[in-house]
Amino acid sequence: MASFREHRIAARDGLALYARDYGDPGSARLPLLCLPGLTRNSADFARLAARLAPERRVVCPDYRGRGRSEHDRDWRRYTPHTYLDDLAHLMAALGLERVVALGTSMGGLLAMGLAVLKPGAVAGAVLNDIGPDVGREGFGRLLDYISVDRPQPDWASAVAFLRRTLPFLSFTSDEDWLEFAQGTFRTGTDGRLHFDWDVRLVRPLRRGAAVPDLWPLFRALGPVPVLALRGAVSDILTDAAFARMQAEMPQLRRVTVPGVGHAPSFEEPESRAALDEFLSRF
């Protein structure tokens, strides 16, 4: 894997945020800002960043409460508004004036939010298995999975748990699954493996507030090139929502990754080729 610089940046409220920074900051190509899913972290993009780092800068943050960023003492701040403010601070601290935003799951929604908050900063966007309509059944399944810590005694058990729980991921080798497990769990003080996120981050999502209309956020990406990926068996981005995204944005480049659920890893031939073609214009 390529080497990377590590940053710790203070958010507006002083909480310490972590980010990996790959590649040459002086590259003529636009930087890629990789935004992980709801509970995921910068480790998810390690292979992608290593592959792209020879030609462009790739920045991969950990949201508050995930990975190596500090947990928030007040779970009420685990909201998209806070995450967007954190990202704005991180971009300013790292001199990211204009980026291609690549977002998996919730990261894609945050990419849309950045297009509203900082419209001049988003030159293009990649939405990975996410859209303005989130599948209700899939979202409920996801919340159930992430809301309770599920300690594992060792890495073999952690891998077995993930294989059972997330059978439609595209990983094929034991090495792939172990790498994914190492980005999912961390070793606790008790010697057991625990989820590498603050499980309290689910609480704001369970408070019963009405889900806002996200289509205006999606339309904010209208002026820039957008690539949208969907896992063919995803229950988060449904086929109907994917089709409506095309109707709302005719210039949208859509790619379906066969046999994959939520979410493609960018290691599949279809997603890798689509991303490389898309990024070649920036």
Secondary structure, DSSP 8 states (H G I E B T S, - for coil): ----EEEEEE-TTS-EEEEEEES-TT-SS--EEEE--TT--GGGGHHHHHHHTTTS-EEEEE-TTBTTS---S-GGG-SHHHHHHHHHHHHHHTT--SEEEEEETHHHHHHHHHHHHSGGGEEEEEEES--SS--HHHHHHHHHHHSS---BSSHHHHHHHHHHH-TTS---SHHHHHHHHHTTEEE-TTSSEEESB-GGGGGGGGS-------HHHHHTTTTS-EEEEEETT-SSS-HHHHHHHHHH-TT-EEEEETT--S---S-SHHHHHHHHHHHTT-
